[in-house]
Amino acid sequence: MKEELLTLISQIEDAEQRQARLYERLGSSWGRYRATGEYSFLVETAFYLNQLYGGYERVFQSIAELFGNSIDRAGWHKSLLEKMRVAIKGLRPAVLGDESFRCLNDLRAFRHFFRHAYDVDLEPERVELVLKKALRFKELWANERRVFLEFLEDMTAAADGEMGT
């Protein structure tokens, strides 16, 4: 179990570095859109919002796998988020708070729209709203990630104790 915990800690830390780069690109593309009104920068912004959600989703999938949280196959994207919002007594704390869940759920819905829309123009107001949710989640996640990593580190220390090290 210790190896799996350390792997998850590393995955979360690595994902955070990747997400930070995506947030930089997101800010840059949104800034260029705001300065020029050029549609291609709006599409680029939407692309980075899509990428951000995918990065978070991969982290939550790893958490769910380690803790044996089964995910409903129908609507699994939302089911995964719902599992992360719930503390599982005796197993793990909640990974996401209610506000974080709402922010990510909006980002999830936008990603679904972005990936499946055909011949539909993006609305700047909608992109901006989702961008604000992504930025708010970034603030919330900083603390939630820290708390969850502390939990994992405590579990790792406990695993050391069980192994006699």
Backbone as numpy.savetxt, mean C-alpha at the origin, in Angstrom:
# Nx Ny Nz CAx CAy CAz Cx Cy Cz
10.27 -19.80 11.62 9.46 -18.61 11.62 10.32 -17.34 11.62
11.48 -17.40 12.28 12.33 -16.22 12.35 12.75 -15.77 10.95
13.12 -16.72 10.11 13.56 -16.38 8.75 12.44 -15.69 7.97
11.22 -16.19 8.11 10.07 -15.59 7.42 9.80 -14.18 7.93
9.94 -13.98 9.24 9.73 -12.65 9.82 10.78 -11.67 9.31
12.04 -12.10 9.30 13.11 -11.23 8.81 12.94 -10.91 7.33
12.48 -11.90 6.58 12.22 -11.68 5.15 11.12 -10.65 4.97
10.05 -10.77 5.74 8.94 -9.81 5.63 9.40 -8.41 6.02
10.17 -8.29 7.08 10.70 -6.98 7.48 11.49 -6.38 6.33
12.36 -7.17 5.72 13.17 -6.68 4.59 12.30 -6.28 3.41
11.26 -7.07 3.13 10.36 -6.75 2.02 9.65 -5.42 2.26
9.19 -5.20 3.48 8.48 -3.96 3.81 9.43 -2.77 3.68
10.65 -2.92 4.17 11.62 -1.82 4.09 12.01 -1.54 2.63
12.21 -2.60 1.85 12.55 -2.43 0.44 11.39 -1.77 -0.32
10.18 -2.21 -0.03 9.00 -1.62 -0.69 8.89 -0.14 -0.37
9.23 0.24 0.85 9.13 1.65 1.22 10.09 2.51 0.40
11.27 2.01 0.14 12.22 2.74 -0.71 11.68 2.89 -2.13
11.08 1.83 -2.64 10.50 1.88 -3.99 9.33 2.86 -4.02
8.50 2.82 -2.98 7.34 3.71 -2.91 7.81 5.17 -2.84
8.87 5.43 -2.13 9.38 6.80 -2.02 9.77 7.33 -3.40
10.39 6.49 -4.21 10.75 6.91 -5.57 9.49 7.17 -6.41
8.48 6.32 -6.23 7.23 6.53 -6.97 6.55 7.83 -6.54
6.57 8.13 -5.25 5.98 9.38 -4.79 6.71 10.59 -5.38
8.04 10.50 -5.52 8.79 11.59 -6.15 8.35 11.77 -7.61
8.25 10.67 -8.33 7.82 10.73 -9.74 6.39 11.23 -9.85
5.55 10.80 -8.93 4.16 11.24 -8.90 4.08 12.75 -8.73
4.82 13.27 -7.77 4.82 14.71 -7.53 5.33 15.49 -8.73
6.35 14.96 -9.36 6.92 15.61 -10.53 5.92 15.63 -11.69
5.29 14.50 -11.95 4.35 14.45 -13.08 3.13 15.32 -12.81
2.64 15.32 -11.57 1.49 16.18 -11.24 1.88 17.65 -11.37
3.07 18.00 -10.92 3.55 19.38 -11.05 3.64 19.80 -12.51
4.11 18.92 -13.37 4.19 19.25 -14.80 2.79 19.39 -15.39
1.87 18.53 -14.95 0.50 18.68 -15.45 -0.08 20.02 -15.02
0.09 20.36 -13.76 -0.47 21.62 -13.24 0.15 22.84 -13.97
1.41 22.73 -14.32 2.10 23.84 -14.97 1.71 23.98 -16.44
1.43 22.85 -17.10 1.22 22.89 -18.55 -0.19 22.54 -18.98
-0.90 21.78 -18.15 -2.22 21.30 -18.55 -2.15 20.21 -19.61
-0.95 19.71 -19.88 -0.77 18.71 -20.92 -1.31 17.35 -20.44
-2.21 16.79 -21.22 -2.91 15.56 -20.85 -1.96 14.40 -20.57
-0.87 14.32 -21.30 0.07 13.19 -21.11 0.62 13.18 -19.68
0.78 14.34 -19.07 1.26 14.38 -17.68 0.17 13.92 -16.70
-1.07 14.14 -17.06 -2.18 13.64 -16.25 -2.21 12.11 -16.30
-2.00 11.56 -17.48 -1.96 10.11 -17.65 -0.76 9.55 -16.88
0.35 10.22 -16.95 1.55 9.79 -16.21 1.27 9.79 -14.71
0.59 10.80 -14.22 0.22 10.88 -12.80 -0.66 9.69 -12.43
-1.64 9.40 -13.27 -2.53 8.26 -13.01 -1.74 6.95 -13.02
-0.78 6.84 -13.91 0.06 5.65 -13.95 0.81 5.45 -12.64
1.38 6.52 -12.10 2.11 6.41 -10.83 1.18 6.09 -9.67
-0.03 6.60 -9.69 -1.02 6.24 -8.66 -1.31 4.73 -8.74
-1.44 4.23 -9.94 -1.65 2.80 -10.18 -0.46 2.01 -9.62
0.74 2.45 -9.90 1.94 1.76 -9.44 2.04 1.77 -7.91
1.71 2.90 -7.31 1.76 3.00 -5.85 0.85 1.95 -5.21
-0.37 1.86 -5.71 -1.29 0.89 -5.12 -0.73 -0.52 -5.26
-0.21 -0.84 -6.43 0.35 -2.17 -6.65 1.47 -2.49 -5.67
2.29 -1.51 -5.36 3.37 -1.72 -4.39 2.84 -2.02 -3.00
1.84 -1.27 -2.58 1.26 -1.53 -1.26 0.56 -2.89 -1.23
-0.11 -3.20 -2.30 -0.82 -4.48 -2.35 0.15 -5.65 -2.20
1.30 -5.57 -2.82 2.29 -6.65 -2.71 2.75 -6.82 -1.26
2.94 -5.70 -0.56 3.32 -5.78 0.86 2.24 -6.50 1.65
0.99 -6.13 1.41 -0.11 -6.72 2.18 -0.30 -8.19 1.83
-0.02 -8.56 0.59 -0.07 -9.98 0.21 0.97 -10.78 0.99
2.16 -10.22 1.14 3.21 -10.90 1.90 2.82 -11.06 3.36
2.22 -10.03 3.91 1.76 -10.10 5.31 0.69 -11.18 5.45
-0.28 -11.16 4.54 -1.37 -12.14 4.60 -0.83 -13.57 4.47
0.14 -13.77 3.58 0.71 -15.10 3.40 1.42 -15.57 4.65
2.21 -14.69 5.27 2.96 -15.10 6.45 2.04 -15.46 7.61
0.97 -14.71 7.76 0.08 -14.93 8.90 -1.11 -15.83 8.56
-1.09 -16.44 7.38 -2.11 -17.40 7.01 -3.50 -16.80 6.90
-3.56 -15.53 6.49 -4.86 -14.87 6.33 -5.42 -15.22 4.96
-6.44 -16.06 4.94 -7.04 -16.44 3.67 -7.78 -15.24 3.08
-7.70 -15.12 1.79 -8.31 -14.01 1.07 -9.39 -14.57 0.15
-10.57 -13.96 0.21 -11.66 -14.38 -0.67 -11.23 -14.21 -2.12
-11.42 -15.24 -2.92 -10.98 -15.17 -4.31 -11.80 -14.17 -5.11
-13.08 -14.10 -4.85 -13.91 -13.10 -5.53 -13.68 -11.77 -4.83
-13.27 -10.79 -5.58 -13.02 -9.48 -4.99 -11.82 -9.49 -4.04
-10.78 -10.23 -4.40 -9.66 -10.42 -3.48 -8.91 -9.13 -3.18
-8.90 -8.17 -4.09 -8.17 -6.92 -3.83 -8.77 -6.20 -2.62
-10.08 -6.07 -2.61 -10.74 -5.42 -1.47 -10.67 -6.31 -0.23
-10.82 -7.59 -0.41 -10.73 -8.53 0.71 -9.38 -8.41 1.41
-8.33 -8.27 0.63 -6.99 -8.12 1.19 -6.91 -6.88 2.07
-7.42 -5.76 1.57 -7.42 -4.53 2.37 -8.22 -4.71 3.65
-9.35 -5.35 3.54 -10.19 -5.56 4.73 -9.46 -6.42 5.76
-8.72 -7.43 5.32 -7.94 -8.25 6.25 -6.87 -7.42 6.94
-6.28 -6.48 6.24 -5.23 -5.66 6.84 -5.79 -4.67 7.86
-7.06 -4.37 7.75 -7.70 -3.43 8.68 -8.08 -4.11 9.99
-8.14 -5.42 10.00 -8.63 -6.17 11.16 -7.46 -6.75 11.96
-7.50 -6.54 13.27 -6.55 -7.21 14.16 -7.03 -8.64 14.34
-6.11 -9.58 14.30 -6.47 -10.98 14.49 -5.89 -11.40 15.84
-6.78 -11.49 16.81 -6.39 -11.74 18.20 -5.48 -12.97 18.30
-4.37 -12.76 18.98 -3.42 -13.85 19.18 -2.50 -14.10 18.00
-2.69 -13.36 16.92 -1.87 -13.60 15.72 -1.12 -12.34 15.29
-1.87 -11.27 15.02 -1.22 -10.03 14.60 -2.16 -8.86 14.83
-1.58 -7.67 14.98 -2.42 -6.47 15.10 -2.93 -6.05 13.72
-3.86 -5.12 13.72 -4.29 -4.53 12.45 -3.08 -3.85 11.82
-2.99 -3.93 10.53 -1.90 -3.29 9.80 -2.33 -1.88 9.40
-3.61 -1.70 9.09 -4.16 -0.43 8.63 -5.23 0.08 9.59
-5.24 1.39 9.78 -6.33 2.02 10.50 -7.49 2.28 9.54
-8.60 2.73 10.08 -9.79 2.97 9.25 -9.56 4.03 8.18
-8.90 5.12 8.54 -8.66 6.17 7.54 -7.72 5.68 6.44
-6.70 4.94 6.83 -5.79 4.37 5.83 -6.54 3.43 4.90
-7.40 2.61 5.47 -8.20 1.70 4.65 -9.01 2.48 3.63
-9.67 3.56 4.06 -10.48 4.34 3.12 -9.62 4.97 2.02
-8.47 5.50 2.39 -7.57 6.08 1.38 -7.15 5.03 0.36
-6.72 3.88 0.85 -6.26 2.83 -0.05 -7.40 2.23 -0.86
-8.57 2.16 -0.28 -9.71 1.62 -1.02 -10.06 2.54 -2.20
-9.95 3.85 -1.98 -10.16 4.79 -3.08 -9.07 4.64 -4.14
-7.85 4.45 -3.69 -6.74 4.23 -4.63 -6.93 2.92 -5.39
-7.41 1.89 -4.71 -7.70 0.60 -5.34 -8.76 0.76 -6.43
-9.82 1.48 -6.10 -10.91 1.68 -7.07 -10.40 2.46 -8.29
-9.56 3.46 -8.04 -9.01 4.23 -9.14 -8.11 3.35 -10.00
-7.31 2.53 -9.37 -6.44 1.63 -10.13 -7.27 0.71 -11.03
-8.36 0.19 -10.48 -9.23 -0.67 -11.28 -9.77 0.11 -12.49
-10.23 1.32 -12.25 -10.72 2.16 -13.34 -9.61 2.39 -14.37
-8.44 2.78 -13.89 -7.32 3.11 -14.77 -6.92 1.91 -15.63
-6.88 0.76 -15.04 -6.43 -0.44 -15.75 -7.46 -0.98 -16.73
-8.74 -0.70 -16.47 -9.78 -1.31 -17.29 -10.55 -0.32 -18.16
-10.27 0.96 -18.01 -10.98 1.95 -18.82 -10.49 1.86 -20.26
-11.42 1.99 -21.15 -11.08 1.96 -22.56 -11.74 3.16 -23.21
-10.94 3.96 -23.88 -11.46 5.11 -24.60 -12.23 6.07 -23.68
-11.66 6.27 -22.49 -12.25 7.20 -21.53 -11.17 8.19 -21.12
-11.49 9.45 -21.18 -10.53 10.47 -20.76 -10.51 10.58 -19.25
-9.32 10.76 -18.71 -9.18 10.99 -17.27 -9.70 12.38 -16.92
-10.32 12.48 -15.78 -10.80 13.77 -15.29 -9.78 14.30 -14.29
-9.24 15.50 -14.53 -8.23 16.05 -13.64 -8.68 16.12 -12.18
-9.95 16.43 -11.96 -10.45 16.54 -10.59 -10.42 15.18 -9.88
-10.75 14.15 -10.61 -10.74 12.80 -10.02 -9.31 12.36 -9.72
-8.41 12.62 -10.64 -7.00 12.28 -10.41 -6.47 13.05 -9.21
-6.81 14.31 -9.11 -6.33 15.12 -7.99 -6.88 14.60 -6.66
-8.13 14.20 -6.64 -8.73 13.66 -5.42 -8.00 12.39 -4.98
-7.72 11.50 -5.92 -7.01 10.27 -5.60 -5.57 10.58 -5.19
-4.96 11.54 -5.82 -3.61 11.96 -5.45 -3.60 12.43 -3.99
-4.57 13.20 -3.59 -4.66 13.66 -2.20 -4.81 12.49 -1.25
-5.60 11.50 -1.64 -5.76 10.29 -0.81 -4.42 9.54 -0.70
-3.69 9.46 -1.79 -2.40 8.76 -1.77 -1.41 9.49 -0.87
-1.43 10.81 -0.93 -0.52 11.59 -0.08 -0.92 11.49 1.39
-2.22 11.48 1.66 -2.68 11.30 3.04 -2.29 9.91 3.55
-2.45 8.90 2.71 -2.06 7.56 3.12 -0.57 7.51 3.44
0.24 8.18 2.65 1.68 8.20 2.90 1.97 8.68 4.32
1.28 9.72 4.75 1.45 10.24 6.12 1.03 9.20 7.15
-0.14 8.62 6.96 -0.67 7.64 7.90 0.19 6.39 7.95
0.63 5.92 6.80 1.38 4.68 6.69 2.73 4.79 7.38
3.32 5.97 7.42 4.61 6.12 8.08 4.53 5.60 9.52
3.50 5.97 10.24 3.33 5.52 11.61 2.86 4.07 11.67
1.89 3.72 10.85 1.36 2.36 10.88 2.42 1.33 10.50
3.25 1.68 9.53 4.35 0.80 9.12 5.34 0.63 10.27
5.68 1.75 10.94 6.61 1.70 12.07 6.08 0.78 13.16
4.82 0.94 13.53 4.21 0.11 14.57 4.22 -1.36 14.17
3.87 -1.64 12.93 3.84 -3.03 12.48 5.25 -3.63 12.43
6.22 -2.84 11.99 7.60 -3.34 11.99 8.08 -3.62 13.40
7.71 -2.79 14.36 8.06 -3.05 15.76 7.45 -4.37 16.23
6.21 -4.61 15.84 5.56 -5.88 16.18 6.35 -7.05 15.59
6.74 -6.94 14.33 7.51 -8.02 13.69 8.87 -8.21 14.37
9.50 -7.11 14.75 10.79 -7.21 15.42 10.64 -7.87 16.79
9.56 -7.55 17.50 9.28 -8.22 18.78 9.06 -9.71 18.57
8.36 -10.07 17.52 8.15 -11.49 17.22 9.47 -12.18 16.90
10.34 -11.47 16.19 11.65 -12.02 15.86 12.46 -12.25 17.12
12.42 -11.29 18.04 13.14 -11.44 19.31 12.57 -12.61 20.10
11.25 -12.75 20.09 10.63 -13.87 20.80 11.05 -15.20 20.16
11.15 -15.22 18.84 11.59 -16.44 18.15 13.03 -16.77 18.53
13.85 -15.73 18.71 15.23 -15.95 19.18 15.22 -16.60 20.55
14.34 -16.11 21.43 14.25 -16.65 22.78 13.81 -18.09 22.79
12.90 -18.43 21.92 12.43 -19.82 21.83 13.51 -20.75 21.32
14.40 -20.19 20.51 15.47 -21.01 19.94 16.68 -21.09 20.87
16.60 -20.31 21.98 17.72 -20.36 22.94 18.91 -19.51 22.54
18.67 -18.49 21.70 19.78 -17.62 21.31 19.72 -16.32 22.03
